[in-house]
Amino acid sequence: MPQIFPKGVNSLTRFLVLALPMGFGGTGVGLAAFYRSSYATGIEEIVPQPVAFSHAHHVGQLGIHCLYCHTTVEDSHFANIPPTKTCMNCHQQMWTGADLLEPIRSSYQTGKPVVWNRVHNVPHYAYFNHSIHVAKGVGCKSCHGQIDEMNLTFQSKTLLMEWCIKCHRNPQEELRPKSEVFNMTWGPGKPIDGKPQVWKREDLPNWGKLPDGSDHALVGELVGKPRPTTQAELGAKLKDINGVRDAGTLTSCSMCHR
Amino acid sequence: MKSDTTVAASPSSPPELWLGLEEYMDSPAFREAMTNEFPDDAGEWTDPVSRRNFLTIMGASLALAGAAGCSPRPAPMRKIVPYVRQPEQMVPGVPLFFASACPVAGYAAGVLVRSHEGRPVKVEGNPDHPSSLGGTGPLEQASVLDLYDPDRSQQPTRRGVGTGYEAVVHAIRERLYKQGTANKDAQVRILTGAVTSPTLAGQITALLNDFPNARWAQYEACGLDNARAGSLKAFGRELSVTYDFTKADVILSLDADFVGCGPGHARYCHDFATRRRVRQTIPANQEAEYTTPAKMSRLYVVECMPSQAGSVADHRLPILAGQVDEFTRALILKLNNLGLPALPMTGVLPEAAQKWIDPLAKDLLAHKGTSVVVAGDHQPAFVHVLAHAINVALGNIGKTVFVAAPIEARPLGKMIDLATLVKEMAEKKVETLLILGGTNPAYTASADIDFVGAIKNVPFRFHLGSHQDETAALCEWHVNEAHYLEAWGDIRGHVGTIAIQQPLIAPLYNGKSAIELIADITLSATRDGREMVRASCRKWFSETKQTGEFEIFWQETVRAGVVKGSEVKREEQVALVPKWATEGQPPLPARPSADEYEINFRPDPTLFDGRYANNGWLQELPKPVTKLSWDNAAFVSPTTALKLGAEKDFRWTAGERGRTEVSILNLTLKVAGKDVTVKAPVWILPGHPDGAVTVHLGHGRKRAGRVGNNASEPNPAGEAVRGFDAYALRTSTAPAFATGLKLTRTKDTYFLACLQANWVMTQKDPINGTILDRKPVRRGTIKEYQENPWFAKITPAAAGEADAISHNIPGPKSKGDKASGAAGGEGTSYGPAHEHEHEHDHKDEDHKDEHHEGHDNRLLPLTMYNPNDALYPDAKTKPRRWAMAIDLSACTGCNACVVACQSENNTPVVGKHEITRGHDMYWIRIDRYYEGTPDAPDATRTYFQPVPCQQCEKAPCEVVCPVGATAHSADGLNDMAYNRCVGTRYCSNNCPYKVRRFNFLTFQDWATASLKLGRNPDVSVRSRGVMEKCTYCVQRIRYGEIVAEREFRPIRDGEVKTACQTACPSGAIVFGDLEDANSLVGKWKGEPANYGLLAELNTMPRTSYLASLRNPNPEMPKGA
């Protein structure tokens, strides 16, 4: 019986033995990498806005608190995009003629809202709630990045489900004392104003008050004492203090999807 | 332990409880339904149009897939539109609740409406309103959909062409005024529905005073005319009658469905239920909500059409509606020692009814002052007179029955009825006719009143209404009416309490309310709705000499939604007029001849008199008791059907699964001297008396809208309307029932959609193929309960393992109190006879407790996917254990929960055709079971069982999902991740409760803009190819958890309520956290009557049921 395959096929076969799995594997890895790439996730991509609002200027340089504009972040799932009126509180007095602010002024005059483009596009089937994250001590920075240095706002995290789940499995890695939630420069063990960090009353649930008005037992135990200096220690303590639920509960499907 | 004894009904003996005739007959179709969850063609698009649609849809979805699904880029850029000036108190993302009142036939049902960013989305009952006390009926729940109805009239019109509102007002003013002064000679007629609004009544009265020749007609097709006439005859003046069922030990309903319809029915449901929810241990501070076994009330119902009241009755007597009068006379004869006169009788009462009289009279006499006799609103005035006479004689007035001044506004000397109005119009005496919203006489007028013909003689015809309906089409001028959620208003409830209606949204189409319109016509000084309502509130405030600052009172009133203290004052005593028994006696009912039938007209339970015909939720909602959807039918008893020869092609052996092919009957009745014939599909209804036919009004509307009219689904007569128009047979002299109906069966057939058999829990024995009797509804008499409160624990399939099964039903947290262990759920034994085993159990438990710290000591992981403690050692706090309990004694099958669920969870309406293919999408269904035999209507008993997802701890659905789309949450919810679902439907197949619903097609209306406004933003709007089911309203749970945890406090019991729970007017559903030792749900589950549905399958359902208890009179004839 004649040979079906010519001899050259041998080397091709040897090549394919290695190349096929590598090819498939490589494609898989490539796709996975692409799925997480900045192109696919939109990470660090500047979104055009009607007004080139700079968080770096307003937060980083002027020191305006997050809550001045994002008023409902502690009360609602939505952190609130400020109404035109909030902009005009200041810009009635300063930069009153700036071309850049024309859309704001015309909105204020006509009563037609400014239409902003959403930067953080969480899918509609994921029900994210700002208020509970802030209440449990997840800092703004954990999800929004170094926003006080962003001239134009961009998304700094992938917003992929694996990114959410990572923290829901190990919330202690992103917890900080409640008084530091809005602090963009905080770090575990990092001195504040040159002094080592100490526990504050505001770090405790309900500002250290029990429902009957008396002080929480933790007030005497902690307030004024130095905070742990590593995230591992601090996070574990905060998880306890803030009553962050266990990973099993936090990773239930219906926590975010309903 | 005894061995597992399987109790199987043999094929020859029908089951004790049956869902419908098909199960009773054990038809092949029923067997098929049991085996195959979906009909064979469920996933197919069989008709050619759909195939064409398929290509279009596929084309579109491919394009969509290209645009969204396969795009590597993030979701298309979405917009954020903030306020320019943010209103105070507005927290975007946090819903607000506003108190208002939903008008139903002129009477208020107090509601709290949830608004998301200015869009009313969900209606709840207002706990402060006496007609609601927090509960609602299905009509109120569905009223929010009317707001977003795309077929609403959207502009003022003249002869159907759009015109300006100013032009209409100008035209009306031209008719009424000459140079600004009222034209005294103007023959003005105002036609409205029942009006209880103080503001509107004041305006119309003022208008009537300005025009001496003006008259006012109020027309409600299903109103209280007979009740009003009855009180006039009995007491000499018109009075409103209300009842207090919390104080009633014995209730006799004379064809009155007091829990199902009529003003205040939600309140009556609540009151009635407080005496039916029997408890061994009544929770602290809840004494008024529950009753002890000894104090359970007893309900007798004498009726024709099986109603909700009849279904929950302890004794139900089916007789012809025309015989109720005779029955009451016979009862009065037995009550003769109360001084009531003997009344003439013809002796038409059937034997079964005569056997009732003695024990019933004895029971009533034993409960003087604590009994109630209720006459049905549609029963003739004389039956009301007789009911009043009995109530007066028994001393019930002022104790359980209250009379007060009438609620409806009827200025003396100015009122005419519709018949007079039509006569005047026909005689061309009417110059100007103003029809204000809420009435549609062109459709609802009786057949002997030619409204349509007469109105053409009126030169100026104006109509204010929400739709361009049958009446609007006859009017030259039309103004679109504002919905009650769009305008200010006030309205009185069944006891007269004034409720304030406040707008939650600016009118979508610039509609006007009746009060705004009249203010504009009369050039009133205040024309702003709010100012007018405020002015009439101020008037009430000063007239009744209230103390305090009005402004504070007004603010509080608007917040609460009710004017506190505005109920009509009850009269302590009232006397019958001397000649009540002799004057105004109607002719005695004749003996019905053998070939003639009595026809009964009843308002449709969901469409009412037809005004909700374009509301998809209400059209699709299965009617209580009959479970028909999208249609009405001629309801007859099985025996009558046999006589008509309709039983054969009723296809007990063919049509099922919601698709039932039935004969079409010709209903022929003499109306105004002419024979009128209506084609109606026949529906065999167990419990319906022989010799009568019942039809529901409200169907067959020709100008309803896109929901109510559909050319592809014609009615039995081939018209493009839903169902048949029963008004064609109704006369003004016999509005509720008429005799002399002739029935003939035609050869044609018609498909009806019935939801009862769509989801069948019944199962076959895998070995011998017999149908297993699962005893889904455990039921007993109060006597049986007193003898053995644990009777419901004994499971049918594995009687010997009742202990073990009870043990596996999730129960309240064990408090370590051994003495109260019997009521403690876990380890609960099922009777005193098992004392020994019971002790033994506890020893076991103690032993287990040492190892597992007293928590859920069953140590079964909730799901194979769920990581348990070993994987997550950080679980310091035990997860909550959400659970539900449903009291079957309290459920009246009203369906409020079904609509509430649909509204809360964005469940789509699928349409009649899809219902017939088993595609309904309800997350909660109410199963109706019959007990007895179909051919003995007086011995048929009905049971209702709401079935939502049971949230099994060992959920059979989860283990078969190949993609992990359904998995357990740590707190015990059986979660559904829609995005993971690939649509295998294995889960549904494996669900023993059949509570999962699959989106076979794109049922959700994604296109209609106005409907988007009404969806709940907290719940995903599901598309096709996805399985969905009850989530225990997880969005509410998570919201409640977040609010509580933000405040670092435990969730309060009752803080999280599911949509079905809040809607339920009789409080039959309770929901909460079993980890909370004091939770109400734990208390319910600790009751001995608590049992798990199909718990013998070891699914460990978190939803459990309290057995249905009845309180029959032992002296009643057997079987009654």
Interface residues (C-beta under 8 A of the other chain):
Chain A: F34 Y35 Y39 A40 T41 G42 V47 T72 E74 D75 S76 H77 F78 N80 I81 P82 P83 T84 K85 S107 Y108 G111 K112 P113 V114 V115 W116 N117 R118 N121 P123 H124 Y125 Y127 N129 S131 I132 A135 K136 L159 P205 N206 P211 K239 D240 N242 G243 R245 D246 A247 G248 T249 T251 S252 C253 S254 M255 H257 R258
Chain B: P72 R73 P74 A75 M77 R78 K79 I80 V81 P82 Y83 V84 R85 Q86 V91 P92 G93 V94 N866 P867 N868 L871 Y872 D874 A875 K876 T877 P879 A967 H968 S969 A970 D971 L973 D975 M976 A977 Y978 N979 D1018 V1019 S1020 T1031 V1034 Q1035 I1037 R1038 I1042 E1045 R1046 E1047 F1048 R1049
